[in-house]
């Protein structure tokens, strides 16, 4: 994934930030897709469901990181404005990409559930004190919480697979330079 294309712009739209978050979550999920397929059967309904649920967990994780960064960098008022712009973009985009072939009434159900699920995830992740707490696998670090959630959602008990996925998450977070993305978002035309 080449984040440098995004950094070529002096200012970013909330759409650019949303794209970065969706791409990062998709990349993280791809790492464990084969393990999910092995456990539940490739392209089975259960495998697809688990894969989608895991993808949403990564999405919620990156959304939380973006909002955490926004609050510290933009302040409470502007971070709330960003959230009110960003969340609908991500909700609509992911619903269209992942469920665009479904009838509209089911897509609306996905969108309604998205709001509930993102709020639950936000509360859960906001309890974490730091991104990672080294040498304490059962701590209140965000990465540890993500690993626990992914393992629980996916049903994968192979912690090595989940650890690889969360290790890639940490690398992508560093590579995407989320703080720089937040600093570059132009809210003027969207507020």
MARNUSE-266282 format. One line per 4 residues: number of its first residue (from 1); their letters; for each residue x, y, z of N, C-alpha, C. Coordinates in pm, whole numbers. Layout:
! MARNUSE-266282
NUM	A	X Y Z X Y Z X Y Z | ...;
! end
This chain:
! MARNUSE-266282
1	XXXX	85 -116 0 0 0 0 90 123 0 | 66 214 -90 150 331 -101 75 454 -50 | 108 492 73 44 608 134 99 737 75 | 213 729 7 277 849 -42 189 923 -143;
5	XXXX	104 853 -214 13 920 -307 -79 1017 -234 | -119 980 -114 -206 1067 -36 -129 1190 10 | -1 1171 48 78 1281 100 119 1380 -8 | 100 1349 -133 134 1443 -240 40 1564 -238;
9	XXXX	-76 1547 -179 -171 1657 -168 -136 1740 -45 | -149 1872 -59 -124 1959 57 -237 1947 158 | -358 1943 109 -472 1924 197 -551 1804 150 | -611 1738 245 -689 1618 216 -835 1645 247;
13	XXXX	-918 1577 176 -1061 1582 207 -1090 1472 309 | -1201 1482 379 -1241 1371 465 -1254 1240 386 | -1287 1249 257 -1293 1128 174 -1157 1059 164 | -1049 1139 154 -914 1082 150 -882 1009 280;
17	XXXX	-919 1070 392 -897 1007 521 -979 878 533 | -1104 884 490 -1190 764 493 -1130 653 408 | -1081 688 291 -1019 588 203 -900 522 271 | -817 601 338 -701 547 408 -743 448 516;
21	XXXX	-846 482 590 -894 396 698 -951 266 642 | -1031 275 537 -1091 155 477 -983 65 417 | -887 125 347 -778 46 288 -693 -23 395 | -664 47 502 -584 -14 609 -658 -131 672;
25	XXXX	-786 -116 695 -863 -226 756 -871 -346 662 | -887 -320 534 -893 -430 436 -760 -505 431 | -651 -430 433 -517 -491 428 -494 -579 551 | -533 -533 667 -516 -612 790 -598 -740 786;
29	XXXX	-718 -731 734 -806 -847 729 -756 -953 632 | -697 -910 522 -646 -1005 423 -546 -1103 482 | -473 -1059 585 -370 -1142 646 -427 -1270 705 | -548 -1263 757 -604 -1382 822 -717 -1448 743;
33	XXXX	-742 -1399 624 -851 -1456 543 -830 -1605 517 | -709 -1646 483 -684 -1788 456 -712 -1875 579 | -677 -1825 697 -704 -1900 820 -853 -1914 845 | -927 -1808 818 -1073 -1813 833 -1131 -1912 733;
37	XXXX	-1083 -1908 608 -1131 -2003 506 -1100 -2147 546 | -982 -2172 601 -947 -2307 645 -1040 -2356 755 | -1070 -2268 848 -1152 -2307 963 -1298 -2331 924 | -1352 -2246 839 -1496 -2251 812 -1531 -2301 672;
41	XXXX	-1431 -2319 587 -1457 -2361 449 -1455 -2242 356 | -1367 -2250 256 -1350 -2137 165 -1482 -2098 101 | -1511 -1970 105 -1632 -1911 46 -1762 -1960 107 | -1753 -2027 223 -1876 -2067 291 -1941 -1942 351;
45	XXXX	-2069 -1953 378 -2141 -1840 436 -2078 -1799 570 | -2040 -1898 651 -1981 -1868 781 -1844 -1801 766 | -1764 -1847 670 -1633 -1785 647 -1648 -1640 601 | -1739 -1617 511 -1762 -1481 461 -1812 -1390 574;
49	XXXX	-1903 -1443 656 -1955 -1366 769 -1844 -1331 867 | -1764 -1428 903 -1653 -1404 998 -1554 -1304 939 | -1522 -1321 811 -1429 -1231 744 -1480 -1087 747 | -1609 -1069 719 -1668 -935 720 -1667 -877 861;
53	XXXX	-1700 -959 960 -1701 -910 1099 -1561 -867 1143 | -1460 -945 1103 -1322 -910 1136 -1283 -781 1063 | -1323 -769 939 -1290 -648 864 -1351 -526 931 | -1475 -539 978 -1537 -428 1050 -1461 -396 1179;
57	XXXX	-1412 -498 1248 -1336 -473 1371 -1211 -390 1342 | -1139 -427 1237 -1023 -348 1198 -1064 -206 1158 | -1174 -195 1089 -1225 -64 1049 -1255 21 1171 | -1325 -35 1269 -1358 38 1392 -1231 78 1468;
61	XXXX	-1131 -10 1466 -1005 19 1532 -938 141 1469 | -928 142 1336 -865 256 1269 -949 383 1282 | -1080 369 1285 -1166 485 1307 -1140 543 1446 | -1126 455 1544 -1097 501 1680 -963 575 1683;
65	XXXX	-862 517 1620 -731 583 1618 -740 720 1553 | -817 730 1446 -833 859 1378 -900 961 1470 | -1002 918 1542 -1072 1010 1631 -987 1046 1752 | -909 952 1799 -819 980 1912 -715 1085 1868;
69	XXXX	-661 1067 1749 -565 1163 1696 -632 1299 1673 | -751 1297 1618 -823 1421 1588 -851 1500 1716 | -890 1433 1822 -917 1506 1946 -793 1574 2000 | -679 1506 1991 -558 1568 2044 -502 1677 1952;
73	XXXX	-529 1665 1822 -470 1757 1727 -565 1871 1686 | -693 1843 1680 -790 1942 1632 -875 2002 1743 | -874 1939 1859 -961 1982 1967 -1096 1915 1959 | -1171 1929 2065 -1298 1858 2078 -1400 1898 1971;
77	XXXX	-1417 2027 1951 -1518 2077 1857 -1491 2030 1714 | -1368 2051 1666 -1335 2012 1529 -1326 1861 1511 | -1285 1789 1615 -1283 1643 1602 -1425 1588 1592 | -1519 1649 1663 -1660 1607 1650 -1713 1638 1510;
81	XXXX	-1672 1752 1455 -1714 1786 1319 -1657 1684 1221 | -1529 1649 1240 -1468 1549 1152 -1541 1416 1165 | -1569 1376 1286 -1640 1250 1308 -1776 1250 1239 | -1848 1360 1249 -1980 1369 1186 -1974 1366 1033;
85	XXXX	-1861 1403 978 -1840 1394 833 -1787 1256 795 | -1690 1209 870 -1616 1087 837 -1701 960 851 | -1772 947 960 -1845 823 985 -1949 792 877 | -2030 889 834 -2125 859 726 -2056 820 596;
89	XXXX	-1941 882 566 -1868 846 444 -1824 700 452 | -1766 661 563 -1719 522 580 -1837 426 580 | -1942 460 650 -2061 373 657 -2118 350 517 | -2138 457 442 -2197 445 308 -2103 374 211;
93	XXXX	-1975 408 218 -1877 348 127 -1863 198 150 | -1844 158 275 -1827 15 302 -1954 -63 273 | -2068 -4 301 -2194 -73 270 -2207 -94 120 | -2173 8 43 -2181 -4 -103 -2080 -105 -157;
97	XXXX	-1956 -97 -107 -1853 -188 -157 -1882 -333 -119 | -1913 -357 8 -1926 -493 58 -2065 -552 40 | -2168 -465 37 -2306 -516 32 -2389 -452 -79 | -2323 -390 -177 -2394 -322 -284 -2484 -412 -366;
101	XXXX	-2457 -539 -366 -2537 -635 -442 -2662 -680 -366 | -2673 -642 -240 -2789 -678 -158 -2906 -584 -188 | -3028 -630 -160 -3143 -539 -172 -3128 -420 -76 | -3185 -307 -115 -3170 -182 -38 -3213 -197 108;
105	XXXX	-3319 -272 135 -3365 -282 274 -3260 -351 362 | -3185 -445 307 -3080 -511 384 -2958 -420 400 | -2931 -340 295 -2823 -243 307 -2853 -141 417 | -2977 -100 427 -3016 -6 533 -2999 -70 671;
109	XXXX	-3025 -199 682 -3003 -270 808 -2855 -273 845 | -2770 -293 745 -2625 -292 768 -2582 -154 816 | -2635 -50 754 -2599 86 793 -2643 117 937 | -2762 73 973 -2811 96 1109 -2726 21 1211;
113	XXXX	-2690 -102 1179 -2606 -181 1268 -2466 -121 1278 | -2417 -64 1170 -2286 -1 1168 -2276 106 1276 | -2375 191 1284 -2373 300 1382 -2369 244 1523 | -2452 145 1551 -2451 83 1683 -2316 19 1713;
117	XXXX	-2263 -55 1618 -2138 -127 1639 -2019 -32 1654 | -2015 74 1575 -1903 168 1586 -1907 239 1721 | -2025 268 1771 -2036 332 1902 -1990 239 2014 | -2026 113 2005 -1981 14 2104 -1829 0 2100;
121	XXXX	-1774 -11 1979 -1629 -25 1964 -1558 100 2016 | -1612 215 1989 -1550 340 2034 -1542 344 2186 | -1648 306 2252 -1648 302 2399 -1544 202 2449 | -1543 85 2387 -1450 -20 2428 -1304 22 2409;
125	XXXX	-1272 74 2292 -1134 114 2264 -1092 238 2343 | -1187 324 2376 -1152 446 2450 -1106 415 2592 | -1135 296 2641 -1090 256 2775 -941 220 2777 | -883 198 2660 -742 160 2651 -655 283 2672;
129	XXXX	-548 264 2747 -461 375 2785 -355 410 2680 | -307 310 2609 -196 331 2515 -216 245 2392 | -142 275 2287 -149 196 2164 -106 52 2190 | 6 37 2256 58 -96 2288 129 -90 2422;
133	XXXX	114 -195 2498 185 -207 2625 275 -328 2610 | 404 -303 2600 501 -410 2575 513 -504 2695 | 535 -631 2662 560 -736 2761 441 -759 2855 | 324 -714 2816 203 -737 2895 89 -774 2801;
137	XXXX	84 -900 2757 -13 -938 2654 -159 -921 2696 | -187 -917 2825 -326 -902 2868 -351 -765 2929 | -283 -665 2876 -293 -530 2928 -408 -456 2860 | -415 -329 2891 -520 -247 2830 -466 -164 2713;
141	XXXX	-371 -220 2640 -323 -155 2518 -422 -176 2404 | -429 -80 2314 -521 -89 2200 -493 -210 2112 | -365 -235 2084 -331 -349 1998 -370 -480 2065 | -348 -490 2195 -387 -612 2266 -538 -630 2264;
145	XXXX	-613 -523 2280 -759 -530 2276 -805 -571 2137 | -741 -515 2034 -774 -553 1897 -748 -702 1875 | -633 -751 1920 -599 -893 1902 -703 -981 1971 | -742 -944 2091 -844 -1021 2164 -975 -1021 2086;
149	XXXX	-1017 -903 2039 -1143 -893 1965 -1140 -973 1835 | -1031 -963 1762 -1019 -1036 1634 -1023 -1187 1659 | -953 -1232 1761 -953 -1374 1794 -1094 -1422 1831 | -1162 -1343 1911 -1298 -1377 1955 -1396 -1379 1837;
153	XXXX	-1390 -1276 1755 -1483 -1264 1642 -1457 -1374 1539 | -1331 -1396 1507 -1296 -1492 1401 -1309 -1636 1446 | -1299 -1658 1576 -1298 -1795 1627 -1163 -1861 1611 | -1063 -1784 1570 -929 -1839 1553 -860 -1843 1688;
157	XXXX	-821 -1962 1727 -752 -1978 1855 -601 -1976 1837 | -557 -1975 1711 -415 -1968 1681 -368 -1825 1701 | -317 -1797 1820 -280 -1660 1852 -170 -1607 1761 | -88 -1696 1707 18 -1652 1616 -40 -1582 1493;
161	XXXX	-147 -1638 1439 -213 -1578 1322 -267 -1441 1356 | -335 -1431 1468 -391 -1303 1511 -278 -1204 1542 | -170 -1252 1602 -57 -1166 1634 6 -1110 1506 | 17 -1193 1404 71 -1146 1276 -19 -1035 1220;
165	XXXX	-149 -1057 1227 -244 -960 1177 -234 -828 1254 | -224 -836 1386 -216 -712 1463 -78 -648 1450 | 25 -728 1426 157 -672 1399 153 -590 1270 | 87 -642 1169 71 -569 1044 -13 -443 1066;
169	XXXX	-112 -452 1155 -192 -335 1189 -105 -224 1244 | -18 -260 1336 72 -162 1396 164 -102 1290 | 217 -185 1203 304 -136 1096 229 -42 1001 | 106 -79 966 26 7 878 -7 140 946;
173	XXXX	-38 133 1073 -67 256 1147 53 351 1142 | 170 297 1164 292 379 1160 315 430 1018 | 299 341 920 324 377 780 225 481 728 | 100 473 771 0 566 718 11 706 780;
177	XXXX	89 719 886 113 850 949 -20 921 975 | -101 858 1054 -237 905 1079 -239 1048 1133 | -146 1082 1221 -143 1219 1272 -124 1320 1160 | -36 1288 1064 -16 1377 949 -142 1385 864;
181	XXXX	-211 1273 848 -336 1275 771 -438 1366 838 | -450 1352 969 -545 1436 1043 -508 1584 1029 | -379 1614 1042 -333 1754 1029 -363 1810 890 | -370 1725 789 -388 1769 650 -534 1775 605;
185	XXXX	-626 1727 687 -766 1724 647 -822 1865 648 | -883 1901 537 -947 2032 523 -1095 2016 560 | -1131 2073 672 -1271 2067 717 -1353 2188 671 | -1286 2287 617 -1353 2414 586 -1472 2398 493;
189	XXX	-1457 2323 386 -1566 2308 289 -1672 2210 335 | -1649 2143 447 -1740 2040 492 -1813 2074 621 | -1785 2190 676 -1847 2226 805 -1955 2328 785;
! end
